[in-house]
Amino acid sequence: MSPHTGWFVLVLVYVIGLIGSSVALNLQDECQTPDGNAGSCVQIRSCLSIRSLLLLKEKMTPEDRTFVRNSNCGQQGRSVLVCCPLVRKLTGRFDAPVELPPPGECGKMQSDRIVGGERTSLDAYPWLTRIQYYKGSNRYGFHCGGVLIHNQYVLTAAHCIEGVPSSWIVYQVRLGEYDTTTDIDCIDDDCADPVRDVLISAYVVHPEYYKQNGADYNDIALLQLAESIEFTDFIRPICLPVTQETREANLTGKYVTVAGWGQTENSTSSTKKLHLRVPVVDNEACADAFSAIRLEIISTQLCAGGEKGKDSCRGDSGGPLMRYGDGRSAFKFWYLIGVVSFGLEQCGTDGVPGVYTRMSEYMDWVLETMV
């Protein structure tokens, strides 16, 4: 189907949607889908399930047409709103295979030099995302981070999905953020593009995720976005450690970078994007640091930090631990080596590093789930 045909279908549904519409809700109001499921009232382009029906216009059954028409829940300007079912939990792989972006399309930002101070530039780490939750009764909140790895996929920590209150539903991701308090982010006269909020249509939590003694293991999950994202200077994916060289690299003692707003499941510590360089710590030394609370550190985890006052408090639960460069290659890019998992409640404690999900150990799972 050509883009023009697709646009015609959307216009057609816009007209159909207005006919017989019996409700008039606002954007993000809670609603009930025609088949009785909990939903949210969103723009039609943001609802993957309705869009999928529209793409099969010639093959739509009368029941499909009735479902689309009855999904109409209001109007915002010239856009029709539909009641879209809330995110689906999948236990296997995603519906359609994808191709990971190549280095250069991934892992690049305008300025690759880390400067002094904790605040970043407007366009630094354009793969950082913030995850918003629907809490019921038209209440929403941001409580975790994630990392963009593809134009339709975000990686985060499993505990950001399984470890939040059971009444919360992971809802959408925000891309291109710098300052959480402003609509348009600026530093002096330099301003970023508006943020992009995109619904999450489905997610897969690692099947062997579990929690023990306050620690999280196999702490990784994949989120599928309802729309494909156009990359810009402010929104771009990070590279994954797909090569044998990046998977097997010994990073102990090397400095890596964590960035974010310091969001966890229950607090937010900064309104502006922060970053920090921290050293990778050997797993045995990391295990010794946590031995007093009988917490086991295993090979699928990676530890970094441990310098007083410096930790993944500068990052987010579910956010990225990153390294610049891929070893011996002359071509340099940022790639993901870890996902923020957990640490001491009093983070930044001298001698106690933060713990991350080690990405090199989960590349097979990522590729099997989405490629």
N, C-alpha and C positions, 0 to 999 in steps of 0.2 A: 504494500500500500504506500503510495506516495505521500509526502507531507501535506500536499494540498488536499488529497482525499481524506487524510486523517483529520485535517482542520474542518472539512465539510461535515464529517461524522460528528465532531464535537459541536458544531453549530446546530446540526440536526437534533442532537440530544438536548442541547440547550432549549430548543423550541419544544421538543417533546416533554422535557422536564418541567417546563412551566405549565403545560397543560395538565390539569388534574392534580397539581401540587396542593396538598392539604395542610402542610406545615410551613412555618417560616421561622427558621432558627438562624442564629448567628454563627460565624466562623468559630470552630472549636467547641461549640455546644455539644453536650452529649445527646445521643439519639439512639434509636433502635433500627437496625437494618430490616428490610422486608421479611427476612427469614428469622427474625427474632433475636439476633445477636447484638451485643453492645457495640456501639460505634461512636464516631466523632464526625461532626458536620464539617466537611472540608471542600476545597475547590476540586472540581471534577478531575483536573489534570494531576492532582495529588493522590488519587485513589487508584491503586494498581489493579484491583479486582474489577472495578467498573471499566477502567481503560481497556483491560484485557477483553471484556465483552464487546466493547466498541470496535476493536480491531477485527472482530469476527462478524461484523455487521451483516454481511450477506448470509451468514450461517446462523444468525441469532434465531432462536425459537420464539414463539409468542410469549412463552414464560420468561425468557431472557428480557424481552422488550418491556414486559410488565414490571420485572424486577428493577430495570434501569429507571423506568418512569417513577416507580414507587420509592426509589432511593433518593429522589429529589427532596432536599430539606430546606431550601431557601435560595437566596441570591445575594451576591456581594458585587455591587457595581454591575458590570456586564457578565460576570462569571456565575455560572450555576453552581450551587453547593449540593453535594450528595452525602448521604450517611454512609461512611466508609467503615467497614469492620475494623476493630482494633487489631494490633499486630498478631500474627500467627506464630506459634512455637513449632518449629520443625525438629524432627529427631534424626533426619538423615542429611541429604545434601539439598542444595537449592535447586529450583526448578530448571534453570537454564545455565549451561556452562559459560564461563567468561574467560577472557584473555587478560592476564595481568599487564599493566602498563610497563613499557621498557624504561630502563634508566635514561634520564633526560626528560622524559615525560613525568616520571616519578622522581622524588628525591631532590628536586631542584627548588631553590628559592632565590629571590633577588639578591640577598646578601648572605653569603655563606660564612661570614666572619663573626664569631661570637665576641662581642665587645664587653667591657666591664659593666658592672651593674646588673640588676636582676630583671628589669623590664626589657622586653624585646622590642624590635621595630614592628611597625604595623603589619608587615607582610611576612614576618618570620614564622617558620614552621606552619605553612599553610595547610598541612594535613591534620592539625589539631581540631577536634570536634568536641562539642558539649552535648550531653545526652539529657533530654527532657523527659519527664515522667508525667503521666496522667494519674492523678491521685483521687479521682472521683469528685462529684459535686462541682464540676467545672474548675477544679484546682489543678495547677501544673507547677512543676519545679525542675530545676537543673541540679543534678546531684552526682554526676559522674562524667568522666571524659572518655574519649575514644580516639581512634586514628584512622583517617581515610586511606584506603589501600587500592581503591578502584573507583570508577565513576558511579558505582552503585553499591559499594560495600564498605563497611566500617568494622574495625576490630575493637574489642573492648574486653574488660575482665568479666568472667562468668559471675563473680560476686555482685557485679553491677546490675545483674538481672535476677539471679537467684537469692542474693543476699539483702535485697530491699524489702520493705513491708509487702506482704502478699497482696494487699489491696492496690498497690501501685502497678501501672502498666507502662513498660518502656514505650515511648510515644514517637518522638522525632529527634533528629540531630540538628544542631546548629553549626554551620560552617562559616568560616571567614570572620570569626570574632576576634576582637582585641580587648575592648573595654566593655565589660558586662553592663555598665550603667548608661551607655549612650546608644542612640539609634544609629548614628553615623560616627564611626571612630576616627578621630583625628589626632595627630601630634603636630603642634604648631599649625602650619597651613597645609600640611600633607594629610589627606583623608583617604580612607579605605572605601572599597565598595560596600554597599549594604550587606548585612549578613544574609545567609540563605538558610531557611528552615525547611527541612525535608522529612516527610513522614517515614517511619520505619514500617515496612510491610511484613517482614518476617525475621526470625532470628534462629540461630542454632547455638546452643550451649555445648561445650565439650562434654561428651557422654560420660567421661570419668571424673568430672568435677566433684570435689568434696571438700568439706571443711573439717579441721581437726585441731583441737587445742588453740583455737583462735587464728590458725593459719589456713590459707586457701591453696588447694592443689589442683593442677590442670585448670588453672584460673584463666580461661580464655573463652570468648564467644564471638560469633560473627553476626552482624546486623545487615540485612538487605534493605536498601532504600527503595521507596516507591517511585522515584524518578532518577533518571541518569543525570549526573552533574556535569555541567560544562566547566572545564578547568580555567582558572584565571591566575593572576599573580597572588591572589589572596586565598584561593581554594585549589589545592593540588595534592595528589597522593604521595605518600612516602614509598620508597622501595622496600621490598621484602628480601630476606636473605635466601635467595633462590639458588645461588651457586654453591658448589661444594666448598669453595674457598671461604665464603662468608659464613657458611654454616659451621665450619670447623675452626674458625679463627679463635685463638686463645686471647681473650681480652683482659685477663687478670692484670691489674695494675694500670691499664689504659683508662684514659678519661673519656667519659661518654656524657651525653646531655639528656636531661629531663626537662620538660616544659609543660606549662598549663596554668591553671588558675588556683590550684590547691584545693580543688573540689573533692570531697569524699561523700560517702552516703549520708553524712549528717552535718556537714559544715562546709563553708566556703571561706577561704582566707584571703583572697585577693580579687579586686575588680579588674585588674589588668593582667595580660598575659606575661608570665614570668619564665625564666629559664635558668639553668644552673648546670655546671660541669661537675661530675662526681666520678670517683675512681671505682672501677670494677673490683670487687673483693672475691678472693678465692672462696669456694663453697665451704671448705673445711673451717676456715676462719669465721665465716658467716655463721656456721652451725654452732661454733663455740660461743659466739656472741648471744645466741638465743638459747643456749643450753640451760640457763638458770630457770627458764619457764617451760622446759621440756618440749621445745618446739623443734621439729625435724626439718632440716633443709635438704632437699633431694636434687638430683641431677637435672631435672626439668625446670629448676628455678635458677635465677641469677641474682646476685646481690651487688649492690652498688651504694656508695655513700659511706656513712660512718664518721664523717668529719663533723665536729660539733657545730650545730646550728645550720647544717646543710644536709638536705635530704629531699625525698620526693614530696615533702610538704609543698615544694615549688611546682609539683606536677599534680596530676589528678588520678584518682582511682580509675583504672581502665585506660589511662593515657600512655603515651609512648616513652620508652627509653631508646635513645638514638645514637648512632655513630656516623660521623662524616668520613667518607672514603671507603673503599672496598679492599684495602690491603695494597697489593702490588700494582693494581691497575692505575694507569695515568688519568683515567676518567674518574672524577670524584662526584659522589652524590650522597645524600642522606639515606640510611637504611635503618629499619626497625630491628632492634636486638632484644627488646623486652617490653612487657606490658605491666604497668604499675599494679601490684597485687596487694601487699600489706607491709606493715612495719609496726614499731612500737607506737602506742597511742601518743606518747610524748616524742614526736618525730624530731630528728636532728640531734638525737642523743649521741654523745661522743662514743665511738667504738661500736655502734650498732647500726649496720647498714639497712637500707630499704630492700625489700624482696620483690622480685619481678618474675613474671612468667617468661621463661627463656624461649625466644621465638624460634631459634634454630631447631628446637626439639618438637615444634608443632607445625612445621612447614608442610609435612606430608598430610596432616589433618586438614590444614587450610586448603591445600590444593585439591584434596579429595572432596572437600565440602563445596567448593565454589567453582572449580575449573572442570 
